[in-house]
């Protein structure tokens, strides 16, 4: 039985810690990893890491924090990068109206350009959404053919229901272990078993009992365990179904 960390920024770790993090996770049964880029300048480094490991894949794209760096020609550059067999999704892209590191209208435009490319290439997107539910859903409704993982989901019940109805997946992070995160756990009872992914968001959002320390892919075991507690399943059942869900969404992964 194996588990997949569907969202871990291994490129954010010091180079000498990446292999150690992967080995530790594998020792705990984690046998798949998706590394999302946050800007196009990440792509070569992320792809090089993926090509070293048969169990590591990536998403390539531009995070909303870096949307202002998007320039003419980047859509074509991203299209070329996504032809790599290890690039199985577009992202991490989306909206972040909490920090507003890029103007909101720029975030929306750059997200839509990436979503257009994802639909064209029949690839899923890894979506970042923070304090932007209304604007995000307004764009989602214009993309009936989009396939997406709304990672580290904390958008509430109403948004979850609409995304699920539209066929999207929700990624659950270490936040489901936080004592005061009832707003994150509340979606678990309505989340169909075949629409759920588990993730660490390494190096952020470490679950209990590691909260306050740098997160690592190995800790996805604790996240899956807490999900099992919430649903009444065994951990093995959560491992199995989230493994299957990953490959159903990220069909390019092998």
N, C-alpha and C positions, 0 to 999 in steps of 0.2 A: 504494500500500500504506500502510495506516494502523495505528496502535497505540492502545490504550486504557489509561489509568491507572485501574484499577478501585478505587482507594482513596487519596484525597489530601485532607487536611484544609486546603483552601485558606482556610477561615475562620480558621485559626490564624496565617496570615501577616498582616503589617501591610497595611492596605487598599491602600497605594500599591504594594505588591509583587505583588498578586494578578494584575493584568492583565499585568504583566511576566512572571510565571511562566507564565501561559497562553500568551503569545505565543512565549516561548522554546521551550516544549514543542511548539507547533504547527510551528515552524520545523524541528524535528527529526522531524516526522512523527507526532506524538501528536495525534490528532483526536477524542478522547473522554475524559471525566473524570467520575468518580463521587466526590462530596463527602459523606462521612458526618457527620451531626451527632453530638454527644456528649451533648447535653441539649436539652430542648424549647425552652429560651430561645435556642438557636442557630437555630431553625427559620426565623424570618423573615429573618434575615441570609443564611442558606444559600439559601433559596428566591429571594431577590432576586438573588443572584449567578447562580443557575441561569437565571433568566429573562432575564438580560442576554446569555446565550451559548447558542446552539442545540446546542453540543456538550458542555454540562455538565449533569449530572443529580445527584440527591442521594438519600441514605438519611436517614430521620428517625427518631430514637429517643433512648434514654438509655443511655449507657455505664455499665458496672458501677461505675466510680469514683464516678459521680453517682447511683447507685441510691437512695441515701437521700433524694434530693430528690423522688422519685416520690410523688405524693400523690393523694388521691381526686379523680377527675375527669380525671386526666391521660390515661387510656386513651381517653376520649372526645375529649379535645383532640387526641391523636395521630391518632385516626381521621379527624378533620376535616382535619388538616394533610396526611394521606396522600392526600386527594382531589385535591391539586394534581397536574397532569399531569407536573410535573418531579420529583415524589417517586416513585421507582421501586422503593424497598425500605424495609424497616424496619431501623433500626440507626444507629449501631453499638451493639449490645447484646451481653450475654454475661456471662462470669464472669472475675474476676481475683482469684485467691487468693494472688498474689505481694505485691501492695500492700495488699489488704484495706481500701481506703478506705471501703467500705461493708460492713456485716455480711454474712456469707456467706448467711444465710437470706434477707436482703433482696435481695441480688443475684439469687438463684435465683427468688424470687417476681416481681421486676420483669422479669427476662428472660422468664419464662413468660407474664406478661401481654402482653408485646410479641409473643411467638411466637403466642399465641392470636389476636391481632389480625392478624398476618401470614397465618395460615392462613385466617382468616375472609375477608380481603380478597384472597386468592390472590396475595400478594406474597412475594418472597424476603426473607430476612434476611441482614444482614451481621454476622457473629458474631466477637466478641472472646473469646479463650480463653487464659488464662495460668495455669499451675500448677493447673489445675482439670479435668484430663482425665477422671478417674473420675466426678466429679459432672456434668460436661457430658454425657458419654455416657449417664449415667442419665436425664437429661432428654431428650436426643435420641431415645432409644428410645420415649419416650411420644408422639412427634410424627411418625408415619409419613408425614404429608402435608406436612411442612415442606420448603421448598427454601432452601438456604443456601449462602453463601460464607463459609467459615472463613478469615478474612483473616489475612495474615502467618503462615501456618501453621508451627508448630514443635512439633506434638503427638506426633511419633514415628510409627513404622511401623504399630503396632497400631491406633492411633486413625485414622490415614489410611485403612487398609484398611476399617475399619467405616464411616467416613463416605462413602467412595467407594461401598461396597456399598449404602448407603442413598440414593445419588443426589446427594450434595452435591458442591460445588466447593471447591477449595483455592486460596487466593491466595498467590502466591509474591512475597516482597518482596526488598529489597536484602540481606537476610541470606544469600541463596544465594551472594552474592559474598564473604562473610566467610571468611577462610582457615580458621578453626577451627569453622565451622558445618556440619560433616559431618552432624550430627543433623537439620539442615534439608534438606540436599541428598539425604539418604537416601530421601526419599519420591518423588523425581523419577522413578526407574525404574518405580515401580508406579502412577504417576499417569496415568490415561488421557488421551490428547490432548484429548478433549472435556470434561474436568473441571478445566481449569487456567485460572487468571487471573493476570495480572501486575499489580503495584501498587508504589507508592513508599511509602505511608503518610506522605507529606509532612506535617510537616517532620522526621519521625523516620527513622531507619534508612537513611541515605544509603548507596548501594552504593559499592564501589570503582569509581573512584579518588577518590570524594568523601567517603569515610567521615570522620566527625568534623566535617563541615560540615552546615549545614541542608539537608535533602533538598528536592528540587523535582520536579514532574511530568516534566520533561524527562529525568530520570535513569532513567525506566522503560525507556529504550532500552538502557542498560547491563544492566538486569535481564533483559530479553528476550534480549540477546546472550549472557549467561551461561547462561540456560536452553537456548539453542540449542547451546552448547558441550557441555552435559551430556547432551543427547538425541541429538546428531549431526545435528540439523536445520540448515537455513539460518535466519538471523534472520528472513527474509521468511516462512518457514513458521510460525515462532512468532508473528509479528505477525498473520498471517492467522487462525490457529486461535484465538488468544486473543481476537481481535476477534469472531469468530463465537460463541465461548463466552459472551462478555459479553452479547450480544443474545439468546442463547438463555435465559440465566438472568434477565436484567433485561428482560423482554419489554415492559414499559411504556415503555422508552426508545425514542426515535424518531431 
